[in-house]
Amino acid sequence: MDNIKKQQVRAYILLESIIAMALLAVLSSIVVTEVSVNRAQVARQNHVIEALNVGVMAFDSKQSTLHENGVSVTMIRTEKMVVLENSGQEVLRLEILQEMP
């Protein structure tokens, strides 16, 4: 009888260890996935920020296209509107809706 009780205790310890390892693996994969998603989001935001910075430089220098730091922007200006595009996508649009008296 002594051997059976020891084997049962060892089995429970092994079962608890396997459950703890599985829980740790699931939690670790969730954390790694969220960190990866967050890093991708930060990279996209940094690219947009860089495009806006290059757009400000193009606006200040009165150029319609500017390529700087690996970012190429195109600025379309009219009297009522300024449009900033990066790789064919509109990044910023400024419109004057009403004239100030």
ZIPEHU-V467859 format. One record per backbone hydrogen bond with DSSP energy under -1.0 kcal/mol. NH is the residue of the N-H (numbers start at 1). CO is the residue of the C=O. If there is no record, write none. Layout:
# ZIPEHU-V467859
((NH & CO) (NH & CO))
This chain:
# ZIPEHU-V467859
((5 & 1) (6 & 2) (7 & 3) (8 & 4) (9 & 5) (10 & 6) (11 & 7) (12 & 8) (13 & 9) (14 & 10) (15 & 11) (16 & 12) (17 & 13) (18 & 14) (19 & 15) (20 & 16) (21 & 17) (22 & 18) (23 & 19) (24 & 20) (25 & 21) (26 & 22) (27 & 23) (28 & 24) (29 & 25) (30 & 26) (31 & 27) (32 & 28) (33 & 29) (34 & 30) (35 & 31) (36 & 32) (37 & 33) (38 & 34) (39 & 35) (40 & 36) (41 & 37) (42 & 38) (43 & 39) (44 & 40) (45 & 41) (46 & 42) (47 & 43) (48 & 44) (49 & 45) (50 & 46) (51 & 47) (52 & 48) (53 & 49) (54 & 50) (55 & 51) (56 & 52) (57 & 53) (58 & 54) (59 & 55) (60 & 56) (61 & 57) (63 & 58) (66 & 73) (68 & 71) (71 & 68) (73 & 66) (74 & 85) (75 & 64) (76 & 83) (78 & 81) (82 & 94) (83 & 76) (84 & 92) (85 & 74) (86 & 89) (89 & 86) (91 & 84) (92 & 84) (94 & 82) (96 & 80))
